[in-house]
Amino acid sequence: MRELGWEKRQFGHRARLALTPAQARLIDDQAHAARTMWNCLHDWWTMLPKDKRARAAADAAIRQARKEIDWLRVLPAQAAQAVLKTYFQAWRNCWDHRADAPNFKARLRTVMSVDIPQGRDLQITRVHRRWGMVNIPKVGRVRFRWTKVLPVGKLANRENRITGARLVKDGLGWHIAFRVQTLESKPEPHTGPEIGIDAGVNLPLALSDGNHQDHGRGARLPDGTADRDKWLNPDEKAKLLRLEQRAAHRKSFRKPKERSSHRLNRTYDQIKQLRAKATRRAVDWQHKTTTGIAQQYGTVVAEQLNIENMVKSAKGTIEEPGTNVAQKSGLNRSISQEAWGRTVTMLTYKTARHGGTLHRVPAPNTSLRCSACGFLTPGSREGQATFVCKNPDCGWSGNADWNAARNILHLYRIGLVAIPAAGRAVVRRTRSAKPATAR
């Protein structure tokens, strides 16, 4: 066995916190202070002339604000410095044409979070098999759900350690996301077979060898309408519908520019809890499915999809209204729930960790071309899940998503030589975007 060497690996691990009501209020105050500090920093930065903008001046302004404003002092000094660092990184992304310019953070539309940049402040200990303890600055010792072996105590050293964490709040409460750094041996090249994957709505992941991955949750309700919450059971869907109707009823009594009532906000929180539960189930299925694919296959080929354009609204304008708006809206919702981009992201780093590779090929005509004869015959795609080749010399029939997966793998094997120039253009980057090596 040849020596493959070692490499550093950085990843995150998210765990649920078990907070007392007092601890939850303290972390809420810190998150609101961090958001307010971002807004004050952005207001101060955009107000100054460009020749007077400097990071040292921004740092001095933050220090002075924490001395003079009491409710900003609840945010630890290291967390305040993390806000400044994140703000400057947002501007660098804008200057490098990777993102839009940073803006103010709204209270209700912003994810509440607090950064803990120093790993030594956490002081993590394991209590027993299911729970651990972590120290949160200005909050104290907090229990968290122990679901993964972490490099703490005797397992921690210079190469294997936790470098920091971030507190994040969703509909299910506060969670802590650890930043973990480990030193692992480089994996041997994966000798598994090649596989083509087509992402769909009715069949989530169709594989070219027929080993399709389905989460068992239909994309449509029995009456034919689009299912808005396929990851919830019937009782949870009925509860969500009642909550949405209750929220709409209570919202009808609110006057323009009037703040929402506590009852309406409480209803919104209950809706967020159900949405977060559905998202958690979807991510859990994606993690388990992508891990199995990365372990079984050495080369994974997926489509280069422009999901942003695929989920655009079909409403149109007043002069030129769109057609089939409701059907397109349901399709967009189903595509968003499947989260194809997140699936490809998981496959990218999981295949690399197991010694495999992931390749992406252009998507045009992969679902319309026959995988048996290679011809584009009009009318072959008879339905969402049915493909029957209309070529008189072929006549192959099968699942439409399976046919697309076979075409995706075939494009990789032939090196994209059969794709016209117009089809290959979709993989080019824009002129304003810089290559990853230059970033």
Secondary structure in CASP SS format (residue, H / E / C, confidence):
PFRMAT SS
TARGET T0000
AUTHOR 0000-0000-0000
METHOD secondary structure of the structure
MODEL  1
M C 1.00
R C 1.00
E C 1.00
L C 1.00
G C 1.00
W E 1.00
E E 1.00
K E 1.00
R E 1.00
Q E 1.00
F E 1.00
G E 1.00
H E 1.00
R E 1.00
A E 1.00
R E 1.00
L E 1.00
A E 1.00
L C 1.00
T C 1.00
P H 1.00
A H 1.00
Q H 1.00
A H 1.00
R H 1.00
L H 1.00
I H 1.00
D H 1.00
D H 1.00
Q H 1.00
A H 1.00
H H 1.00
A H 1.00
A H 1.00
R H 1.00
T H 1.00
M H 1.00
W H 1.00
N H 1.00
C H 1.00
L H 1.00
H H 1.00
D H 1.00
W H 1.00
W H 1.00
T H 1.00
M H 1.00
L C 1.00
P C 1.00
K H 1.00
D H 1.00
K H 1.00
R C 1.00
A C 1.00
R H 1.00
A H 1.00
A H 1.00
A H 1.00
D H 1.00
A H 1.00
A H 1.00
I H 1.00
R H 1.00
Q H 1.00
A H 1.00
R H 1.00
K H 1.00
E H 1.00
I C 1.00
D H 1.00
W H 1.00
L H 1.00
R C 1.00
V C 1.00
L C 1.00
P C 1.00
A H 1.00
Q H 1.00
A H 1.00
A H 1.00
Q H 1.00
A H 1.00
V H 1.00
L H 1.00
K H 1.00
T H 1.00
Y H 1.00
F H 1.00
Q H 1.00
A H 1.00
W H 1.00
R H 1.00
N H 1.00
C H 1.00
W H 1.00
D C 1.00
H C 1.00
R C 1.00
A C 1.00
D C 1.00
A C 1.00
P C 1.00
N C 1.00
F C 1.00
K C 1.00
A C 1.00
R C 1.00
L C 1.00
R C 1.00
T C 1.00
V C 1.00
M C 1.00
S E 1.00
V E 1.00
D E 1.00
I E 1.00
P C 1.00
Q C 1.00
G H 1.00
R H 1.00
D H 1.00
L C 1.00
Q C 1.00
I C 1.00
T E 1.00
R E 1.00
V C 1.00
H C 1.00
R C 1.00
R C 1.00
W E 1.00
G E 1.00
M E 1.00
V E 1.00
N E 1.00
I E 1.00
P C 1.00
K C 1.00
V C 1.00
G E 1.00
R E 1.00
V E 1.00
R E 1.00
F E 1.00
R E 1.00
W C 1.00
T C 1.00
K C 1.00
V C 1.00
L C 1.00
P C 1.00
V C 1.00
G H 1.00
K H 1.00
L H 1.00
A C 1.00
N C 1.00
R C 1.00
E C 1.00
N C 1.00
R E 1.00
I E 1.00
T E 1.00
G E 1.00
A E 1.00
R E 1.00
L E 1.00
V E 1.00
K E 1.00
D E 1.00
G C 1.00
L C 1.00
G E 1.00
W E 1.00
H E 1.00
I E 1.00
A E 1.00
F E 1.00
R E 1.00
V E 1.00
Q E 1.00
T E 1.00
L E 1.00
E E 1.00
S E 1.00
K C 1.00
P C 1.00
E C 1.00
P C 1.00
H C 1.00
T C 1.00
G C 1.00
P C 1.00
E E 1.00
I E 1.00
G E 1.00
I E 1.00
D E 1.00
A E 1.00
G C 1.00
V C 1.00
N C 1.00
L C 1.00
P C 1.00
L E 1.00
A E 1.00
L E 1.00
S C 1.00
D C 1.00
G C 1.00
N C 1.00
H C 1.00
Q E 1.00
D C 1.00
H C 1.00
G C 1.00
R C 1.00
G C 1.00
A C 1.00
R E 1.00
L C 1.00
P C 1.00
D C 1.00
G C 1.00
T C 1.00
A E 1.00
D C 1.00
R C 1.00
D C 1.00
K C 1.00
W C 1.00
L C 1.00
N C 1.00
P H 1.00
D H 1.00
E H 1.00
K H 1.00
A H 1.00
K H 1.00
L H 1.00
L H 1.00
R H 1.00
L H 1.00
E H 1.00
Q H 1.00
R H 1.00
A H 1.00
A H 1.00
H H 1.00
R H 1.00
K H 1.00
S C 1.00
F C 1.00
R C 1.00
K C 1.00
P C 1.00
K C 1.00
E C 1.00
R C 1.00
S C 1.00
S C 1.00
H H 1.00
R H 1.00
L H 1.00
N H 1.00
R H 1.00
T H 1.00
Y H 1.00
D H 1.00
Q H 1.00
I H 1.00
K H 1.00
Q H 1.00
L H 1.00
R H 1.00
A H 1.00
K H 1.00
A H 1.00
T H 1.00
R H 1.00
R H 1.00
A H 1.00
V H 1.00
D H 1.00
W H 1.00
Q H 1.00
H H 1.00
K H 1.00
T H 1.00
T H 1.00
T H 1.00
G H 1.00
I H 1.00
A H 1.00
Q H 1.00
Q H 1.00
Y C 1.00
G C 1.00
T E 1.00
V E 1.00
V E 1.00
A E 1.00
E E 1.00
Q E 1.00
L C 1.00
N C 1.00
I H 1.00
E H 1.00
N H 1.00
M H 1.00
V C 1.00
K C 1.00
S C 1.00
A C 1.00
K C 1.00
G E 1.00
T C 1.00
I C 1.00
E C 1.00
E C 1.00
P E 1.00
G C 1.00
T C 1.00
N C 1.00
V H 1.00
A H 1.00
Q H 1.00
K H 1.00
S H 1.00
G H 1.00
L H 1.00
N H 1.00
R H 1.00
S H 1.00
I H 1.00
S H 1.00
Q H 1.00
E H 1.00
A C 1.00
W H 1.00
G H 1.00
R H 1.00
T H 1.00
V H 1.00
T H 1.00
M H 1.00
L H 1.00
T H 1.00
Y H 1.00
K H 1.00
T H 1.00
A H 1.00
R H 1.00
H C 1.00
G C 1.00
G C 1.00
T E 1.00
L E 1.00
H E 1.00
R E 1.00
V E 1.00
P E 1.00
A C 1.00
P C 1.00
N C 1.00
T C 1.00
S C 1.00
L C 1.00
R C 1.00
C C 1.00
S C 1.00
A C 1.00
C C 1.00
G C 1.00
F C 1.00
L C 1.00
T C 1.00
P C 1.00
G C 1.00
S C 1.00
R E 1.00
E C 1.00
G C 1.00
Q C 1.00
A C 1.00
T E 1.00
F E 1.00
V E 1.00
C C 1.00
K C 1.00
N C 1.00
P C 1.00
D C 1.00
C C 1.00
G C 1.00
W C 1.00
S E 1.00
G E 1.00
N E 1.00
A H 1.00
D H 1.00
W H 1.00
N H 1.00
A H 1.00
A H 1.00
R H 1.00
N H 1.00
I H 1.00
L H 1.00
H H 1.00
L H 1.00
Y H 1.00
R H 1.00
I C 1.00
G C 1.00
L C 1.00
V C 1.00
A C 1.00
I C 1.00
P C 1.00
A H 1.00
A H 1.00
G H 1.00
R H 1.00
A H 1.00
V H 1.00
V H 1.00
R C 1.00
R C 1.00
T C 1.00
R C 1.00
S C 1.00
A C 1.00
K C 1.00
P C 1.00
A C 1.00
T C 1.00
A C 1.00
R C 1.00
END
